[in-house]
């Protein structure tokens, strides 16, 4: 329950002061033994806590989702979610839940929002093998209320493919550049446009790629201006940064 709604309910005698105090006492976070759910995060950061599902049991994820739903939260997101987890949540949650298979994302109580109607974020990926990470970024951005333009499979091995999309990238408020192998795409994009580029190295590549380390080091050592780098395969982290930039451009942060 949002604080404004809670106060309105007290004012209209729909909720007693004691009931309101009980709810407020749980607002900062809720301890459910194996997790401490941060119900205040939306107030502080403009978006609810997102659940990293990998490493958690199905029962733990279900319990977290149930508690967040009970508190009136919408667009409850779980990243790194398997189809098996989605089927389990679908069977046990009373609310509707959506699964984005390519992105490995589940979202309960999905509500369409257009927080940032002006402009868009471009999500650019080097190869089809980077799709999971690129889609994680794109879907998170869309759930948070951003317009997204996808520009996929435009890596440096065929750089001419990128040039036909430069207008879409240049007109974006922010760019997410996703690449594995040697990770050169982010530098190329940043050298061609005057937009902030959030670079995402992926673990795609052969042995000396070192599971994304080579791409990470390339991006960190970029000589192009305006490149910020997130961790390997962290499409979610890149999406949140791009969302904040786009929100500022829309006057919503």
C-alpha positions in Angstrom: 0.0 0.0 0.0 1.4 3.4 -0.9 1.7 6.0 1.8 -0.7 8.5 0.1 -3.4 5.8 -0.2 -2.9 4.8 3.4 -3.3 8.4 4.6 -6.4 8.9 2.5 -7.9 5.7 3.9 -7.3 7.0 7.5 -8.7 10.4 6.6 -11.9 8.8 5.2 -12.2 6.4 8.2 -11.6 3.4 6.0 -8.7 2.5 8.2 -8.1 3.0 11.9 -5.0 4.8 13.2 -3.9 1.6 14.9 -4.2 -0.3 11.7 -2.3 2.4 9.8 0.5 2.3 12.4 0.8 -1.5 12.0 1.1 -1.1 8.2 3.7 1.7 8.6 5.8 -0.3 11.0 6.3 -2.9 8.2 6.9 -0.4 5.4 10.7 0.0 5.6 11.2 -3.8 5.2 9.6 -7.0 6.1 11.6 -9.9 7.6 10.3 -13.3 6.4 13.2 -15.3 7.8 15.1 -16.1 4.6 14.7 -12.6 3.1 14.1 -9.0 4.1 11.8 -7.5 1.6 12.4 -3.8 0.9 8.9 -2.3 0.6 10.3 1.3 0.8 12.5 0.9 -2.3 9.8 2.3 -4.6 9.5 5.4 -2.5 13.3 5.9 -2.5 14.1 4.9 -6.0 10.9 5.0 -8.0 10.8 1.2 -8.6 10.0 -1.8 -6.4 12.6 -4.3 -5.4 13.4 -6.8 -8.1 13.9 -10.5 -7.2 17.0 -12.3 -8.5 15.5 -15.8 -8.8 18.6 -17.8 -9.6 19.8 -19.5 -6.4 16.5 -19.3 -4.7 14.0 -22.1 -4.3 10.6 -22.0 -6.0 9.0 -21.7 -2.6 11.2 -18.8 -1.6 10.4 -16.9 -4.7 6.7 -17.6 -4.3 6.7 -16.3 -0.7 8.5 -13.1 -1.7 6.0 -12.5 -4.5 3.0 -13.2 -2.2 4.2 -10.7 0.4 4.9 -8.0 -2.2 1.4 -8.6 -3.8 -0.2 -8.4 -0.3 1.5 -5.0 0.1 -0.2 -3.7 -3.0 2.8 -3.7 -5.3 2.4 -4.1 -9.1 4.8 -5.1 -11.8 6.7 -7.4 -9.5 9.7 -8.6 -11.4 11.8 -11.7 -11.1 15.0 -12.0 -13.2 16.9 -15.1 -14.1 13.7 -17.1 -13.9 13.4 -20.5 -15.5 10.2 -21.8 -17.3 9.8 -24.3 -14.4 9.7 -21.5 -11.9 7.2 -19.6 -14.0 4.9 -22.7 -14.2 5.2 -23.1 -10.4 4.3 -19.5 -9.8 1.5 -19.6 -12.3 0.0 -22.6 -10.5 0.3 -21.1 -7.0 -0.1 -17.4 -7.3 -3.7 -15.9 -7.4 -2.5 -13.0 -9.6 -1.8 -13.1 -13.3 1.9 -13.7 -14.1 3.7 -13.2 -17.4 6.9 -15.0 -18.6 9.3 -13.5 -21.1 11.3 -16.6 -22.1 14.1 -15.0 -24.1 14.7 -12.5 -21.2 14.2 -15.1 -18.5 11.9 -12.7 -16.7 8.7 -13.3 -14.8 6.4 -10.4 -13.9 3.3 -10.6 -11.6 0.5 -8.1 -11.7 1.8 -6.6 -14.9 0.3 -3.1 -15.4 1.1 -1.1 -18.5 2.7 2.2 -17.7 4.1 4.9 -19.8 6.2 6.8 -17.4 8.6 8.1 -20.1 6.5 8.7 -23.2 9.0 11.1 -24.9 11.9 9.5 -26.8 13.2 6.0 -26.4 16.1 3.8 -25.3 18.0 1.9 -27.9 19.1 -1.7 -27.0 21.9 -2.7 -29.4 23.4 -6.2 -29.5 26.4 -7.6 -31.3 25.1 -11.1 -32.1 22.2 -13.4 -31.8 24.0 -15.3 -29.0 23.7 -12.1 -26.9 20.0 -12.1 -27.2 19.2 -13.3 -23.6 21.1 -10.4 -22.1 19.8 -7.9 -24.6 16.2 -9.0 -24.0 16.6 -8.8 -20.2 17.5 -5.2 -20.7 14.8 -4.5 -23.2 12.0 -6.1 -21.2 13.0 -4.5 -18.0 12.9 -1.1 -19.7 9.5 -1.8 -21.2 8.0 -2.9 -17.8 9.4 0.3 -16.2 7.5 2.4 -18.8 10.1 3.2 -21.5 9.8 3.0 -25.3 12.5 0.6 -26.6 14.0 0.2 -30.0 15.8 -3.1 -30.5 18.8 -3.1 -32.9 20.1 -6.7 -32.9 22.9 -8.6 -34.6 25.0 -5.6 -35.7 28.4 -6.6 -34.3 31.7 -5.4 -35.6 32.3 -8.5 -37.8 29.8 -6.9 -40.1 29.9 -3.2 -39.1 27.9 -2.1 -42.2 24.8 -3.6 -40.5 25.1 -1.0 -37.7 25.2 2.0 -40.0 21.6 1.6 -41.3 20.4 2.0 -37.7 22.4 5.0 -36.7 19.4 7.4 -36.8 17.5 5.2 -34.3 20.5 5.0 -32.0 21.4 8.7 -32.3 17.8 9.8 -31.5 17.7 7.7 -28.3 18.0 9.3 -24.8 20.3 6.4 -23.8 21.9 3.4 -25.5 22.4 -0.1 -24.0 25.2 -1.9 -26.0 25.4 -5.6 -25.5 28.4 -7.7 -26.8 30.4 -10.8 -26.0 33.6 -12.1 -27.7 36.0 -9.1 -27.7 33.2 -6.6 -26.8 34.2 -3.9 -29.3 30.6 -2.9 -30.1 30.2 -0.4 -27.2 33.3 1.6 -28.3 32.1 1.7 -31.9 28.6 2.9 -31.0 29.9 5.5 -28.5 32.3 6.8 -31.1 29.4 7.4 -33.6 26.7 9.0 -31.5 26.3 11.7 -28.9 24.3 9.7 -26.4 25.3 7.9 -23.1 26.2 4.3 -23.8 25.7 1.7 -21.1 27.9 -1.3 -22.1 27.1 -4.8 -21.1 29.7 -7.5 -21.6 28.3 -11.0 -22.1 29.9 -14.4 -21.4 29.5 -15.4 -25.0 32.7 -16.5 -26.7 35.4 -19.1 -27.0 38.1 -20.0 -24.4 40.1 -16.8 -24.2 36.9 -14.9 -23.8 37.2 -16.1 -20.1 33.4 -16.2 -19.7 33.0 -12.5 -20.5 36.2 -11.1 -18.9 37.8 -10.2 -22.2 34.6 -8.2 -23.2 34.5 -6.6 -19.8 38.1 -5.4 -20.0 37.7 -4.1 -23.5 34.7 -2.0 -22.5 36.4 -0.7 -19.3 39.4 0.3 -21.5 37.3 2.0 -24.1 38.8 5.1 -25.6 35.4 6.4 -26.7 33.7 9.0 -24.5 30.5 8.4 -22.7 30.7 4.7 -22.0 29.6 3.3 -18.6 30.1 -0.4 -18.0 28.0 -2.9 -15.9 28.9 -6.4 -14.9 29.0 -9.4 -17.2 25.6 -10.5 -18.4 23.9 -7.8 -16.3 21.2 -6.6 -18.7 19.0 -5.7 -15.7 21.6 -3.3 -14.3 22.1 -1.6 -17.6 18.3 -1.3 -18.1 17.9 0.5 -14.7 20.7 3.0 -15.5 19.1 3.7 -18.9 15.7 4.0 -17.3 17.0 6.6 -14.9 18.6 8.6 -17.8 15.4 8.4 -19.8 13.4 9.4 -16.8 15.6 12.5 -16.3 15.1 13.3 -20.0 11.3 13.1 -19.5 11.4 15.1 -16.3 10.3 12.2 -14.2 13.1 11.6 -11.7 
